[in-house]
């Protein structure tokens, strides 16, 4: 469990319900997505129709679940929440679909991880609001058509490119969620602080925002850890100094790198002169599994422009040397 991990842990799940914006107006950032979704939903409401199916793509923690709940709220509709991995058989999906009410929002997280047969059933359900339930096995099997009430599917995926085109094409509206600007995360933090009854000044929120990796979930999690520190070590008010001290304890640096991220960068710089070095060699040097380095640490280092993956191996950028306050060897200096 990483403090800067973007997937929800148990504590997140418990607290997040209270921190979720309830309507589009409260939803911070993502101005394009908000504007477009507002039009889609208003138009559907004016026509008295069920909203088109919506596909949300983007990294974990950027607000996909929150937006799906907002869509339901804005449409005055109930919502059902499930996920691709929870639907292993087409029958699981048929059971859910056939119990939906008219206009209901079905949120399907990690939609790219659904089983093939379920996916095919979903095509027809999305397009014609109908499913064929197969009864029996072998040559005697029969398909019983089942009419469904119109519903709105909100699918979420980390990358829209992971979806088979026939599924992707059945969404009327696709939105890509970007990582948040630091200023937007400050607004998320001020809002969360108010809801959690925590006092934080401008500089305190800015300090946390800068370390939150563009992700509201991480911002909210760091806020809770800094709150604990402020409560135990001072008067409970989050200032920039308190935030810096607290996050030093948790080993989250000014840019949001944690111990693992820094270990990878440090090995790359100090042991391999900034690379290029192969992934396996780097992983051994850090004392981690290859997969951990590649899937857990590298994506953020690459996004931050600190590390590059090249055909010859991993290479540190000038920004990496600067970030760790190290001087690159003369030969690699431009
Ligand atoms: P995802 O489904 O993409 O993993 P969630 O919708 O569960 O992300 O969001 C994680 C947490 O981050 C939620 O508790 C919510 O409070 C907060 N959050 C996400 N996006 C926003 C936003 N735009 N404004 C305010 N809070 C947000």
Boltz pocket constraint, residues with backbone or C-beta under 6 A from the ligand:
constraints:
  - pocket:
      binder: B
      contacts: [[A, 6], [A, 12], [A, 15], [A, 16], [A, 17], [A, 19], [A, 20], [A, 21], [A, 26], [A, 27], [A, 28], [A, 29], [A, 58], [A, 59], [A, 60], [A, 61], [A, 62], [A, 63], [A, 64], [A, 65], [A, 66], [A, 67], [A, 188], [A, 216], [A, 217], [A, 220]]
      max_distance: 6.0
